Amino acid sequence: MAYALIALIATSVSFLLAAGLWRAGIRYGWHREIRPRDVHQEPTPRLGGIALFVGMVVSAGIASTLPEFAAVFDNPRPITAVLIAAFIVVALGVVDDLIDLDWLTKLSGQIIAAGVVAWQGVQIVSLPIGGLTLFSPTLSLILTVLAIVLVMNAVNFIDGLDGLVAGVALISNGVFFLYAFVLTNSDQGTPYFSLATILTVLLAGSLVGFLPLNWNPAKLFMGDSGALLVGLIMSVSAISVTGQIDPGAVSPTQLLPAFLPVILPLAVLVVPLLDFGLAVVRRLRRGMSPFDADRAHLHHRLLDMGHTHRQAVLILYSWTAVLAIGTLMFLFVAWYWALGIIAIGLVGSTIVTLSPDQRVADDPLSFESEETP
């Protein structure tokens, strides 16, 4: 009930503020000119990240008064650091959404935000590699900052179609919430696990409120401010579980032995990480900077294959859901059933991906979408 309450508050605040930002953005022209690489055709405000952030902050304030979340707020340093880092990336993103900052400035701001989180103790202190590998404080700090910055940029890279990041993040956060909730209620539960559950619920609630204005044709884009915020919260949630747990101490009846804490974060982030990796390799091979923009992301390729805008978004949703939910199934069913679920889902997703409906390829809605970094 407590989770439902804070999710509802985040949803309500996010929706109301997103609607206000949309109207204000149209009235005062808070948008950039359309660029050659953009898919949308109408100037659209890109300040949705503000609505997401405020929804999370207001809901977190309510959560701090509830006894269910005492484990998080009795030691407020970690969640306070996360919210400070969130403010940094949202402010950075808003400025970039309005005046287009250079990549070095954006990267520097991301490193500072990630450093704030890592400095306050939310770090990758161990990984299940050859048993349990513990890292030195310095290495933990560096790995944590790199991981957070990587995920923030990966999420930002796929922010190119209406509703894409919001939907992918909703699926991913829902799956990771269930995973963290199981750990919270196991014998190995710690305040860090409660941090993961509350962060996923806060973000998911805000995304639910924002998505109606972001669905194709979008009235409001989340922009860099929203994409960086989503990446930050998703990475911190994963790190607060994966980097803190001793997988050898968790009951094998509950978790895939040793490796699920590493596999699941990769599964829920498969779409942004894959797109990010392909983009970096592609740009380096062309002699470009990894941060130079182009029009060859996964969603662009789906559009070029003949899928409509909405079909492309739903296809990427399906790939995320199959891998994330299928991996989570290792918690609840025998391993061969989980592998079967994943295999069937991948075959179905592949068939849909390779079978665009050419009759609707000229749908005018397919060309109104978020900008692509």
C-alpha positions, 0 to 999 in steps of 0.5 A: 500500500505504501508503494502504491501511495507514493507511486500515485503521488508521483504520477499525479504531480508529474502529469499535472506539471507535464501538462503545465509545461506543455502549455507554457512551452507552446505559449513561450516557445520553449523549444529548439528549431527542428534539426536535420537528424530529428524525426519530428516535424513540429516544434515541441517543448522538451522539458519533460524531465522537470515534471519527472524530477518534481514528481519524484521529489514530492513523492520522496518527501511523502515517503520520508514520513512513512514508517515503511521507508524508515530504513532509507530515511534513517540514513538519508545520505544515499537518497539525498545524494541521489536527489542532488545528482538528479537535480544536477543532471536535470538542470544540465539537461534543461540548459542543453534542451534550450541552447544545445551544450557541447558534449564535453560540458555535458559529460563533465556534468554527468561525471560530477552527478555520478561522483556525488552518488558514489561519494555518499556510499552508493557504490559497486563494492563487489561483483560475483566474478570468480566467487565474490570479488571485492574492490578497493575504495578507489576502484569502487568509486571509479567503476561506479562513476563509469557505470552511471555515466554509461547508462545515462548516455545509453538511455539518452541515445535511444530517446528518439521516438515518442514514448520510447524511453518512458515505456522501456524505463517503465518495463525495466523499473517494474521488473527491477522493482520485483527483483529488489522487493524479493531481496528486501523481504529475504534474509539478506535485506538491507537498507540499500535494497529499500533504496532500490525499491523506492527509487524504482517506484518513484521513477515509475510513478513519474513516468506513468504521469508523463507518458500520456503527454509523450505518447505519439504524437507527443505534446511534450518531450522528456529531452536530455533532462528526462533521459539523463534522469531516467538513466541516473535512477536506473543505474543507481537502483541497479548498483544499490543492489548488484554492487552491495549483495553477496550472491553466495549468501542468498538462497538458491531457491530464490535467485539464479546462483551468483550471476542474476545480480549481474545478468538482470541489470544488463537484461533490463537495459539491453535496448539502450546498452545495445544501441549505445554500443552500436552507435559508438562503434559505428561512429568511431569506424567513420572517424567521428566522435562517439558523441557526434549525432547521426541517424542510424539508431535502432529506432531509425532502422526500424522506421527505415524498414517500413515500421510506423512510429508506434510499431517501432516503439512497441517492438523495442518494448517487446525486446525489453520485456522479453529479456527483462521478464524472462530473466526475472523468471529464474526467480520463480520457475525452473531454469529450463522454463525460464529459458523457454519463455525467453526463447519463445519471446525472442522468436516472436519479437524477431518475427515482428521486427522482420515483418513490417507492415508496408501498407502503413509505412506512410502513416504521417504520425510516424514522422512526429517524434522525439529528437535523437542525440 
